[in-house]
């Protein structure tokens, strides 16, 4: 038997970064009723809040949808983990916490393509409105907003050496990646507060929960959007084995992310007619683009052994070292347990003819074979790199008519000649050639 939950002005699907902000902003008007549905649980899980806890949240069914890609031809047929947050705060509860707005030229390019309202000057006021920046109110940053931005609470000599090496190689030291032009090397700013993760649940939902016009329902798995003709009038979801219908007097808002939203639309009858019919889904609207044009950044992890320098591999390699790490965090909220996955960043051009940087390096004083594996037993650093404007395009397609079955995610990484060339240049670029610490080992990406 289906239970009617009632009618709301807005029904929002997904309490991740976008859904949390929307629910908070829309419910500011006491005359507007808002229902926020989240398939996952609350964020009351210790590893959500301790920064290093991303290691235990990704690929964990408590906090992650645990998606995997299809086999990727450009990666010799490998399948990769594709983390998506499944809890209040969504990916902001499991991600790397790096605060990066993007580059002004990219926003302005979208505006030039006809996307009115998406230029840098259009979006900057919204960034600033939400910010509570450690530097206070400036021409580029806001103070007093919901979204806390802080410096990282750590220090590694080898990262400072890396930054100086970048400067020697022509990548300038800068103070902020969020002023519109990212080219340079600097420490990433993070969404943390006093050494704890700051997610959108804490920032936006928690202050709004007391409002009588906002209702938040967790463990609510949306099965489909309900249509009357071609108008979305509500959603059908399941909770505790019971089917519910929530009606929308105004709008149904899909904020289930780049994977969840097209998957739900397809299962609800909005998408490519051939795909929908192949799974026995009644076509509400034949929209060929739903699930197409997936754009994603492939991260290439380059690991370098070092001598004469301390890395986390050694510090975390002994019981005494791990105890010291835990004690430092308990007493000061600093050190490795406060670390974002990447601490130092460098934005550079793969070709000097480019107007803006198209490569982003993530530098960490550690190394491991793959996510989830233990750290190596030798001192090393990782300098991974991604292409910021890939040409490769992928797809998201439902595997069946049910939203309980994971969608087929095919990013098609490195499927174009230009992307393969840029990847090779990113690894071979003469980014670093400097002495590390007091040893005589050199790191040189050319080699």
Secondary structure by P-SEA (a helix, b strand, c coil): cccccccccbbbccccaaaaaaaaaaaccccbbbbbbbccccccccccccccccccccccccccccccccccccccbbbbbbcccccccccccccccccccccaaaaaaaaaacccccccccaaaaaaaaccccccccccccccccbbbbccccccaaaaaaaaaaaaaccccccccccccccccccccccccccccccccccccccccccccbbbbccccccbbbbccccccccccccccbbbbbbbccbbbbcccccaaaaaaaaaccccaaaaaaacccccccccccccbbbbbbbbbbbbbbccccccccccccaaaaaaaaaaaacccccccccccccbbbbbbcccccccccbbbbbbccccccccccccccccccccccccccccccccccccccccccccccccccccaaaaaaaaaaaaccccccccccccbbbbccc
